[in-house]
């Protein structure tokens, strides 16, 4: 079996951050937000990440929309302030999801190794937010 646990953090992206992302990054198009509903799984080993991905990809009730592999050696860690994870955006296609009319909704699942999760703190996320916001403001000012 997998050696994993649930990652701490928000299950829903705060509305203020969603609006900020739409304005700053998506040219006012809210349909581009793919992580309003999100959750993480902390896994002990890379082999556990691979097993988890196999389960996700073979599950007929899931439609994998996008995978961002921040564990790949070619990923520029400066983009994620040094953090490494695997981000899977997916749609749930179960009977219940169809009944609720939410099969079009994209969720985000973050798979992270415990060695990375253990070094996260509220301060590290705040530093990432400052970096991200500065980078976005700089990009915006360069376009003017």
C-alpha positions in Angstrom: 0.0 0.0 0.0 0.9 3.6 -0.2 2.5 5.4 2.7 0.7 8.8 2.7 -1.2 11.3 4.7 -3.3 14.3 4.0 -1.4 17.6 3.5 -2.3 20.6 5.6 -3.8 23.6 4.0 -6.8 25.2 2.5 -9.3 23.1 0.7 -10.7 26.1 -1.1 -8.8 29.0 -2.6 -9.7 32.2 -0.8 -12.0 34.4 -2.9 -9.6 37.4 -2.7 -6.8 35.3 -4.1 -9.1 33.9 -6.9 -10.0 37.4 -8.0 -6.4 38.5 -7.8 -5.4 35.6 -10.0 -8.1 36.3 -12.5 -7.0 39.9 -12.8 -3.2 39.5 -12.7 -2.7 36.2 -14.5 -5.8 35.3 -16.6 -6.8 38.6 -18.3 -10.1 38.6 -16.5 -11.1 35.0 -17.5 -12.3 33.1 -14.4 -12.7 29.9 -16.4 -8.9 29.6 -16.3 -8.7 29.0 -12.5 -8.0 25.3 -12.0 -7.4 25.2 -8.3 -10.4 26.7 -6.4 -11.0 23.3 -4.9 -7.7 21.7 -3.9 -6.1 19.2 -1.6 -2.8 17.6 -1.1 -1.4 14.2 -0.3 1.9 13.7 1.4 3.7 10.6 0.2 6.9 9.0 1.7 8.7 7.9 -1.5 8.8 8.6 -5.2 7.5 5.1 -5.8 4.4 6.1 -3.8 3.9 9.1 -6.0 4.1 6.8 -9.1 1.5 4.4 -7.6 -0.8 7.2 -6.8 -0.5 8.6 -10.3 -1.3 5.1 -11.7 -4.4 5.0 -9.5 -5.5 8.4 -10.7 -4.9 7.7 -14.4 -6.7 4.4 -14.3 -9.8 5.6 -12.4 -12.7 5.8 -14.8 -14.4 8.4 -12.5 -11.5 10.8 -13.0 -10.6 12.9 -16.0 -7.0 14.1 -15.7 -6.9 17.6 -17.3 -3.3 18.7 -16.7 -0.2 17.5 -14.8 2.5 19.9 -13.7 5.6 18.0 -12.6 7.6 20.2 -10.3 9.7 17.2 -9.3 11.2 16.9 -12.7 14.8 17.9 -12.8 14.1 20.2 -15.7 11.6 22.2 -13.7 13.1 25.6 -12.8 12.7 25.6 -9.0 12.8 29.4 -8.9 9.2 29.3 -10.3 8.0 27.6 -7.1 10.5 29.2 -4.6 12.4 25.9 -4.4 9.3 23.8 -3.6 8.8 20.5 -5.5 5.5 18.6 -6.0 3.3 17.1 -8.6 0.1 19.0 -9.4 -2.7 17.1 -11.0 -5.8 19.0 -12.2 -8.8 16.7 -12.7 -12.5 16.5 -13.1 -14.6 14.1 -11.2 -16.9 12.1 -13.5 -18.8 10.0 -10.9 -22.5 9.4 -10.9 -22.8 11.8 -7.9 -20.8 14.5 -9.7 -23.2 14.1 -12.7 -26.2 14.3 -10.4 -24.8 17.5 -8.9 -23.9 18.9 -12.3 -20.3 19.5 -11.4 -18.4 17.3 -13.9 -17.0 20.4 -15.6 -15.4 21.6 -12.4 -11.6 21.3 -12.2 -10.0 20.3 -8.9 -6.4 20.4 -8.0 -4.6 17.5 -6.2 -1.0 18.2 -5.0 1.2 15.2 -4.5 4.2 16.1 -2.3 7.0 14.1 -0.8 7.2 14.1 3.0 10.7 15.5 2.9 9.4 18.6 1.2 6.3 18.8 3.3 8.3 18.7 6.5 10.1 21.9 5.7 7.0 23.9 4.9 5.8 26.5 7.4 3.4 29.5 7.4 6.4 31.7 7.0 7.7 29.8 3.9 4.3 30.2 2.2 4.2 33.9 3.0 7.6 34.3 1.5 6.4 32.5 -1.6 3.4 34.8 -1.8 5.6 37.9 -1.6 7.9 36.5 -4.3 4.9 35.6 -6.5 3.3 39.0 -6.1 6.5 40.9 -6.8 7.2 38.8 -9.9 3.7 39.5 -11.2 3.9 43.3 -10.5 7.3 43.4 -12.2 5.9 41.6 -15.3 2.9 43.9 -15.3 5.2 47.0 -15.2 7.4 45.8 -18.0 4.3 45.5 -20.2 3.3 49.1 -19.7 
